[in-house]
Amino acid sequence: MTKPPQQKAKNKYWFVLGREPLLSSAEIEAVFGLKNFTLNPPVLKMSLPELPDPKDAIGNLGGTIKIGLEIGVNFGMEDILNKMAEEIKKIAKENGKTNFGLSCYNLNSKLPIKIWGMEIKTRLRGEVSTRFVFKNEPNLSSVTVEKNGLTGKKGIEFLIASAGNGKYDLGKTLAVQPFEELGQRDFGRPARDDASGMLPPKLAMIMINLAQIPRNAIILDPFCGSGTILTEADVIGYKNLIGADISNKAIADTKKNFEWLNKEYKPFAYKKQTANNEIKLYETEIARIHEFVKPASIDAIITEPYLGKPLRGRETKIELEKQANELKKLYIDAFTEFKKIIKPKGTVVIIIPKFKYGNGWVKINCLEEIKKTGFEIIPFLKNQTFLFYHRPNQFVGREIYRFIAIS
Ligand SMILES: C[S@@+](CC[C@H](N)C(=O)[O-])C[C@H]1O[C@@H](n2cnc3c(N)ncnc32)[C@H](O)[C@@H]1O
């Protein structure tokens, strides 16, 4: 008799999402698949087979701030206080003095965190030794969690979310975003080009994940700038990387950053995944990329092309429309080239900018013509044609699209 297939254990995980919950959810969808999930921003809850290494998992996600594990749901106040005390006691009995902190998400009324923390301490007095980490904010930052060892052996951060009807759900943090590593990759890399605009590493990582490609895929960024997409791909574990750019400074910058990442960058807390990888770099305008890259050889093109001249917010509508029209040609020409070098069914994840004008946007209307070059849009989260990324003080908004090459 054949044995029934082994069911992998499932746990309910909590993903505390970053500033753009839609983008972060789409990333989780791309990485884990989204089944049986609930999203009550900023918390996305989902059942998954066990995550063997949550710290590793969060290091490869650009849009998740914390990963937690559900402890229980629908607690009244008395019960949740008891449950937290019980969890702390377990740790303290085994490992000695235990630090604990409380973070609340999507609760309608302000939780008296200080009173709850002191109450838990009182309940444990005389039994075990504890330290309450309190910051007078609804939730603790990743920095506080990490610096106080709340994901370590002698600490715990409780995640408290509304269960509706005045009750609470309870989780505990397993891992937080590696803020020091991200900061080092953002501000510590040797070559930066603030003039042509650099993609935040977190957004680069999200875009790479949205491509949903295996680790041995060949990735090209044909507008690589200082190489953020390529270096983040390297961090995630992609090894076949190609960059191109019209500017020789951009190529030199990418080379410098890539070498720094592989030789000098030392992640503080987590595993180092990069190890003397190589990258191919070509100085070329997009219209000639087919002279450098073999036909039908690329699995994924992940890129933020030229976004136009930096804007000051004082441009007229006519000036913005002129810029949009110039970029339209560049973007359509780029897709014509992409079609020559991408594999059938290959993926393109690309930023298409739009420009702030008053309360609205001037857009580059290029989607229909891009489709005519042999691509189809693959929406995110079932029906999102694009995902939007924008900082309030910026005059450029970034729409992220995912295309597949029609064979
Ligand atoms: C917005 S930047 C990309 C920045 C990059 N994502 C990063 O994080 O560093 C756009 C890049 O496109 C390059 N570029 C502009 N026009 C191009 C063209 N026609 N062909 C190829 N590259 C071009 C620029 O030199 C610039 O480095």
The ligand as an ORCA input file, in Angstrom:
! r2SCAN-3c Opt
* xyz 0 1
  C      16.907     56.074    -13.580
  S      18.474     55.556    -14.062
  C      18.541     53.908    -13.466
  C      18.971     53.892    -12.045
  C      19.165     52.508    -11.495
  N      17.925     51.798    -11.360
  C      19.893     52.577    -10.156
  O      19.273     52.296     -9.127
  O      21.031     52.988    -10.110
  C      18.330     55.343    -15.786
  C      19.603     54.941    -16.499
  O      19.278     54.806    -17.895
  C      20.415     55.174    -18.644
  N      19.946     55.506    -20.012
  C      19.310     56.630    -20.433
  N      19.011     56.522    -21.732
  C      19.451     55.320    -22.154
  C      19.431     54.635    -23.390
  N      18.877     55.177    -24.471
  N      19.964     53.401    -23.454
  C      20.501     52.820    -22.354
  N      20.591     53.439    -21.163
  C      20.059     54.668    -21.050
  C      21.019     56.322    -17.877
  O      22.405     56.453    -18.166
  C      20.743     55.937    -16.427
  O      21.871     55.298    -15.854
*
